[in-house]
C-alpha cells in the first residue's frame, strides 16, 4: 500500500489534493495505465477522503464504482452507488469518498468524446457534455462497465508495459467504446450542481479557515451567516455527513500534515508547534493526540526524513505504466 503524498506523484497532468477525513492508519493504493489520450486509474482506500484539485486542461473524468462501504458526497448530494459520475477534469468538484472505496476512473478529452457522440448521432448528449461540468448517469450495466475497466487495468499492470505497447491503439479504442456505451445506454442523465446546503457550508469553511490563528466557533460563524447554529450543523450533516467541528478539524489537521511532508521533502528544519499554531492548534499535547488519532502516527514521525524511500521505489516500479 502507498501513502497518499507519494501516490499523487504518478498522476501526470494532475494537481490533486487528497485529505484523510476519517481517523486511523490509512491503507491506500493507486495504479494507472495510459492509453494514448486516455488515462485509467484504480484507487483503493479504507478511510474517507476529501478529493479536490484538477486534471489536465480539456479533460473529462468518468468514475465507476467497483466496491464501497459508506456514503460518498458530491456537491452536497449523496452519491448513488449505481451512478456513473462524469465531471469536468479542469475544475474537479470536491468529492467526499465513502469510508471504504474501490474505484476506477477514466480521464479523456472532453471535445473528442463529444465529437465521437455526434458522429454516432447523439448530438443531444454531445451538447450536454460540452455544456455542463458535473453529470450523473444511471444505467443497468454499471457493474459490468466497472468490471471491464478494472479487468483491463489489472491485466495490463500484471503483463507490464511491453504488453501494453503491443496492444496499442486497439486498447484505446476498446476503452473509448466502453465510455461511449456508458453514455449512450444511460436510462437517466442529470446535471449535478451544488445544493443550497453545500453553498452554505462552503461559506462557513472559508470563514473558519480564513484566519487559522483565530478559528471562530461554529456559533459565531452561523451568526455571521445569519442562520442558527443548529441550521449550520444540519447543512454540514446533509452535505458531507459530518458535523461542522469534526469536518473543519480534519481539514486543519491535514493542512498541518501537508506542511510537515513538504518540510521533510525539502529537508529543511521545521518546528512542529509553529506549524500547528498556524492552523489554529495552540494546545500542543491535545494537538498531538488529535493528530495521532487521525493519522495513526505522531507529527514527529511524519516529519522524520527518509521513511518513505521504499514507498517511492515501489510506486515507480508498479503504478505507472506506459
N, C-alpha and C positions, 0 to 999 in steps of 0.2 A: 504494500500500500504506500501511497505517496502523500507528502504534505501538500496543502493547497498552494503555498507560495512557490513550490518547485513545479507543480503541475502546470500552472499558468504559463510557464516559460516555453511549453511545447505547443502553444496555440498561435501559429504565425498569423499576423494581421489583426489579432485581437488585443484589446485592452480591457481585461475582465477583472472585476473586484469581487472576491468571494469572502463573505463574512460568516463565521460559525455562530449560529444563533441559539443552539441548544447545548447544554453542558456535557462534558465527558471527553475522553480521548477520541479524536476523530479518525476513522478509517476512510480513506479517500483514494480513488484511483481515476485516472483519465487516460484514454487511448484515442489515437487519431489515425485516420488514413486520408490521404489527399488524392483525389481523382480528377486531375485537370482543374476545372473551376469549382469542383465540389469538395467540401470538407465534411467528413463524417466523424463525430465524436461519440464515445461511450463513456458516461460518467456514473460512478457509483459512490455513494456516501451513506454513512449511517448516523448522520446528525443533520439537523435543519440548517440550511444555508440561505443567506441573502445574497442573490446574484444581481450584479449591475455592471454596466460598462458599455462597450461597443465592440462590434466585429468590424470587418473591413468595409470600406465605402461601397455602397450599392448592394450590399448583401441582404439576403432574406434568410431567416433561421427558422427551420421547422423542427419541432420536438415531438418525440414518440416515446411514450412511457412503456418500459419493459416490466417494471415492478415497483411498487411503492407501499409504504405504510405511513398513514397520516395524511394530512391535507396540504396541498400546495395553494399558494395565493398569487394572483396576478391582477394588478390594477384594482385591488380591493375585492376581487371575486374569488370564491373558492373554485379551484380548477377541477373540472370533471375528469376523472382518470381515463375516460373513453374519448377524450378530446385530443386532437392533434392541434397544437398551437403553432401559429405562423406569425413571427414578429419581425419588425424592422431591425436588421443587424447593425445599422449605423447608429441607431439610438435605441439600444435594447431597454425595454421597460424592466423595472425591478421585478424580481420574482422571488418568493419565499418558498423553498422546496419542502417536501414532506420530511419527516424525521428519519426516514429510510428511503433511499432512492436508487433506482437503476434506470438510466435514461439514455436514449440515443437521440442526438440532434444533428441536423444537417444544415450547413451554410452553403447557399447558392446565389448566383447573381439574379437579382430581382427582375431586371429588364429582360434578361434571357428567358427566364421562366415564363414571364408574361407573354413574350413573343411566341414561345412554343405553344402556349394555350390558345393564342389567337390563330396560329396555323392549324390547330385542330378544331377550330370552330367555336371555341369557348371565349368569345370576346367579352362577355359579361364578367366572367371570372377573372380574365386578364385585367380588366379595368379595376376590378375590386382590389386585386393585388397591388396595382400601381397606386391606388388612391389611399389605402388605409395602412396604419402602422401595425396594428395587432388584430389578428383574425383567429377565431376558434372554428374548428371544423369537426363535425360529428359524422361518423360512418360506422358501419357494422364490422369493418375489417381492420380496426386499429391494431389489434393484437397481431394479426398476420403481417401487417406492414412493419411493425416493430421487430418481429422475428426475422424478417427478410434482411433488414438493415443491420441488426445486431449480429446475425449469422455471417453476413458478408464481412463485417469488421473483424469478427473472431477468426474467420478463415484466413484473411489476408494478414492479420497480425501473426498468426501461427506460421504461415507459409513464408513470411518475410518479404522484403521489398523487391527481391528479384522476381518472385511470383507475381507480385502486384504489377510490376512493369510489363510483364508478359501479357497481363490482362488488357492493359492499355485503355483505349477509348471504349471498348466494349463494356467495361465495368462502369465507366462514367455514364454511358447510355442506359445501362441497366438501372442505375440509381435514379437518373433523370426520369425514366419511365415510371418507376415506383412513385416518385413525387407527383408526377402528373396524374397518375391513377388516384393517389390520395385526394388531390384537389378536385378532380372531375367526378369522383364517386361519392363525395360527401352528401349526406342526406340533409344536412343543415349547415349553413355558414353564417357566422355572426361577427360583427365588428366588436372588439373589446376595448372599452375606454375606462378611464378612472371613475370609480364610484364617488359620490359626494363624501362618503366617509373617508375614502383614501385621500381625497384632496385636503380634508381637514387634518388628518394625521401627518401629512407631508408638511403642512404649515407648522404644526406643533413640533415636528422633528427639527425643522430649520431653526425654530426659536430655541429649542433645547440643546442644539449643537453649535449655535452661532458663537457663543462665548462660553467655552467649557471651563474657564477659570471660575465661573459662577453659574452653575447649572440651575435654572429656575425649576421650581416644583411643578408638578402636574396641575395643581390648583391654580398657580399663577399663570401658567400657560393657557389654561382653559379660560380664565378671566380675561386675558389679553385677546383671546379669540372671540369673546362674547358668548361663551357657552358654559355649561356647568361641567364640573369635574367628572361627574358620572357620565355625561354625554360624551366627553372626550374619551373616557375609558371604553365606552361602548363602541366608539368609532375604531379604536385600536383592535378590540376583540373581533369586530365584524370585518376588518380589513386585512389583518395579519394573524389573527388567532392568538395574540399575546397581549398581556397588559402593557400599558404605556411604559411604566418604570422598568419592567423586565426587558422590553424591546430596546429602549434607549440605552440602558446599562450595557446590554450586549453589543450595541453599536460602538459605544465608547471603549469597551474592553478590546474590541477588535482594532480600533484605531491605535491603542497603545501597542498591541501586538505587531501591527504593521510597522510602527516606528522602531520597535526593538529589532525586528527582522531586517529592516533597512540599515540600522546601525551595525548589525552583525555582518551583513553583506559588504558594507563599506569599510569594515574593520576599524571602526572609529569608536572612541570611548563614548559611553552614554551613561547617564545617571538615571536609574530606573525611576526614582522618586520624582525627578523633574519631568520626565515624560508622562508619568501618571498624573501629576498635578496639571499638566497642560490639558488633560482630558477630564478634569474635574474630580480626580481621586485624591483626596487630601489625607485620608486616614490610611496610612501605608500598610499596616497589618491587615486591615479589612480588605484593602485593595488586593493584596497578595492572596488572601483566601478566596476572594471572588474570582481572581484570575486563574488560580489553580482549579477551582470548581468548573470553570468554563472550558479550559484548555488541557486539563489534566497534567499541568506542569507549572512550575513557578516562573515568574518573569525572568529570573536569572538564568534559568535553563533555556529559555527562548533566545536570550542574548548570547549564550555561550557559543563561540565560533567553532566551525568545523564539524558540528554534529550531523549535518545533512549531506556530507560529501558522498556517502554511499547512495543516498536517495537520488542525488543529481546524476550519478553514473547510471543508475537503473533506469531513470526516466529517459535518458538519451538512447539507451540500448533497446528499450521495449515499447516506448509510447509514441515515437514519431516515425512515420513510415512514408517513403516516397520522396 
